[in-house]
């Protein structure tokens, strides 16, 4: 974000500017920025980039971040976003209806990537699917997902995701420093 004279703050929307939050599982921040040289403020939603936050915090390296981004691009090309998509357990099964050739090839790439991190029912596969694919936060994924009936805390979830991103980087042949 630019250097605004009015500064930047994360605040809830005022009653005058309350908007419906965008649909989907992504975490959102409400941003309020002052416009330079005026008393006006611009208020908008911004999605939280979990992979970017992990990279900035030093939890993952550039290769792991790029691998997560590559998975996300394949996920989007495969048309697996929450808007009218099958559950992730059905990724390897031929679906009903027609899919474009590009989406079909992308689904194969997504499936291969999931196999490289332990499969779609493994903790790593679930972490990559939800965080890198759907864009939910690590915290949100840890709350939603339980391994063998036991909820996992945010630190364990972060460790699972970091390990899976490392395996994904190897799968995509990105250099891990």
Secondary structure, 3 states (H helix, E strand, C coil): CCCCCCCEEECCCCCCCCCCCCCCCCCEEEEEEECCCCCCEEEEEEECCHHHHHHHCCCCCHHHHHHHHHHHHHHHHCCCCCCCCCCHHHCCCCCCCCCCHHHHHHHHHHHHHHHHCCCCCCHHHHHHHHHHHHCCCHHHHHHHCEECCEECCHHHHHHHHHHHHHHHHHHCCCCCC
